[in-house]
Amino acid sequence: MLRGMAAAARRGWRGAAPATWRRCRRCCCGQAGRRRQQRWVPPAGSPSGVVAYNSRSRSKEPLVLARERVATWYSCGPTVYDRAHLGHACSYVRFDIIRRILTHFFETEVIMVMGITDIDDKIIKRANEMNISPVALARIYEEDFKQDMAALKVLPPTVYMRVTENIPQIISFIKTIIANGQAYATSRGNVYFDVKSWGERYGVLTAISPDTQDEAVDTDKRYGKDFALWKAAKPQELFWTSPWGEGRPGWHIECSTISSAVFGKQLDIHSGGIDLAFPHHENEIAQCEVYHQCEQWGNYFLHSGHLHVKGSQEKMSKSLKNYITIKDFLQKFSSDQFRMFCLRSRYSSVEFSDETMNDAKHLLQAISSFIRDANAYIKGQLVCDPVREDVLWERLASTKVNVKAALADDFDTSRAVAAIMDLVHHGNRQLKAVTKDGGSPRSSVVYGSIISYIEGVFKALGMSFEERQVAAGGGNSALLFNVMDELVGFRTKVRNYALAVPEAADTVQTEEGAAGSKGPKQEQKEKRQKLMQERKPLLEACDGLRGNLAAFGIHIKDRSAVSTWEIVEGGRVEQQTEKKS
C-alpha cells in the first residue's frame, strides 16, 4: 500500500544524512517530489523474527526472507587500490555482527556474495604511479584487504567475485539494458544508462527527480544525470573488446551484474556504507529492475554510517587524508576491543576517539575480570558468603529475554551489551571475598550458567575472552599461557612454604623444670620468629615477582592457598593490589 505524505514525512534518515541527500530532498520537497517517491512492497516469504531499518522504505520493517531460514545477501566490496582504513573496518565489522546475529540468534543461513572492484580509475592511476600493471596492483591490495578482515575476525563471504572475471557477463547485461530501451551507445564508444527514460522509477533511495535541473556537462551524454555502463578505453589503459569498442565497465554495472549472476532477480539484503546509497545503490536498482523487468530488486538495503574522527564533522576517508589504516590501528588495539566499540553503537554514524576505544577496553576488562572471579569461585579458590541463587537465576533469565529482544530490534547491540553488563554487575555483587570459609555450599551451577551464557553470546558475535585483551603480539599466546601457569604455580608453592610457620602444637616441647631452660611458649615464639626471618626473603621475592609482572600487564591474585593470574592493561596501576605478605 502506498504510504501517505504524513508517513513519508515521519520517515527520516536515521543519523546524519550526507549533504547531497539533504539537497536532493530539498529539491524534491514539493508535491511532485512526493509523488515521485517510490513505494516499497513488503515481500512475501518467511519472517526472520527481526525488524530492520530499510533504506528503501526509510523505516523499520519486518525482515521477511524469500526462503525460510535462508538470507541472500550482496555486499559491496572494496576498490582495491590502497590499504583499507578504519572507516572500512567499521562498516565490514558491523555487517559481520549483523550476519552473525542472523545466523546464531535467529537460525538463518546467510549466503553472501562480495564484489571486488579490481579495475577502476583509481586503480589505473595508482598503478601508473607505481609503474606496475593495474591487475598486479589490485591483487596486492585485494590480499591485503582479506588479511585485514581476517585480523578483525570478519567472516569471509560465501564467495568473492572480481569484476575482471565477469566481463562477458557485464557486456551481456549491458546489451539487455540497451535492448530494453534504457541505455544508449555513443559514437565515442561509451554506453550510458538513460535516466530520463526510466522516469519516476528513478529515485528509490533518494527521491531524486530525473526532471530536476542539472549542471552543464561537456560529454557525449544525452542528459547530465545519465551514468556510464561502459567506458571507452583511453590510450595506454587496460581494456576489453566489446560491441561498442575497446573499453571497460562502469562502476555501478559491476555490482548489478555480479549479484544477478548469483541470485537472479531475487535478493533479500544489499549492504554498504551510507556514501554508496547515492549514486551507486540507486543506479544498481535502476539497472537491475530494467534487466530483470521486475518491480522491486533488492528488498532490504542496509547502510552503515560514517566513522567520524572526534571533534570533526568529516568522515574518515582516504580522499580527506584523515584515516588510520587497519594495520596501524591493530598495533595499538585488539580486534575484540574494536568489535566492542562497534557493538556499543548503532550502525548509524559514530564518533571515533581514544576515549571511546578506552571505554570499549574497560568493558572488556570488566567482563573478563568477572569471568575469572566466577571461575575462581566455582573452583573453590574464591571464598564468599552464601549466594542468593534465586536472584541470579532470575537475572540470567531476564537477560536472555532482553538480549534477544534488543537484537531483534534493528540489531540493537548497544542495548544487548547493556543488558549483559547489568547481569555482570549483579553477579559481581555476590562475589565478595571473605577471609574464612563458613562451610556453606557454593552456588557453582548458577555462576557456571552465567559464564556459559556470556561467553556464548560474545563468541557468537565474533569475540573471545582469552587471557589477553590487548593488541595482538604474535602467535605464541598458547606458549605464554603455559609458561605463566608453571611460573605462577611454582611461586604459589614457594609462597605457601614461606607462610607455613609451625603452630604451637607442632613445636617440639622442652622438658619443664630443667635448669636454665626457657619456658615452652617462649621457645615456640623464638622458633617462629627465626623461621619467619629466614623465610622473609622468599616472601619478598614472591611479592617482587608479582610487582615486576604487573609492569607488563600480568596481574597475579593471591587467594589464600591458591594464586591465579590474568593479563590486563594499565601496567603498574595493577600494583595497587594488596600484598599478602
Buried (B, 14 or more C-beta within 10 A) or exposed (E): EEBEEEEBEEBEBBBBBBEBBEEBBEBBEEEEBBEBBBEBEEBEBBEBBBBBBBBBBBBBBBBBBBBEEBBBBBBBBBBBBBBBBBBBBBBBBBBBBBBBBBBBBBEBEBBBBBBBBBBBBBBBEBBBEEEEEBBEBBBBBBEBBBEBBEBBBBBEBBEBBBBBEBBEBBBEBBBBBBEEEBBBBBEEBBBBBBBBBBEEBBBBBBBBBBBBEEEEEEEBBBEBBBBBBBBBBEEEBBBBEBEBBBBBBBBBBBBBBBBBBBBEBBBBBBBBBBBBBBBBBBBBBBBBBBBBEEEBBBBBBBBBBBBBBEEEEEBBBBEEEBBBBBBEBBEEBBBBBBBBBBBBBBBBBBBBEEEBBBBBBBBBBBBBBBBBBBBBBBEEBBBBEEBBEEBBBEBBEEBBEBBBEBBBBBBBBBBBBBBBBBBBEBBBEBBEBEEEEEEEEBBBEBBBBBBEBBBEBBEBBBBEBEBBBBBBEEEEBEEBBEEBEEBBEEBBEBBBEBBEEEEEEEBEEBEEEEEEEEEBEEBBBEBBEEBEEEBEEBBEBBBEBBBEBBEEBBBBBBBBEBBBBBBBBBEEEBBEBEEBE
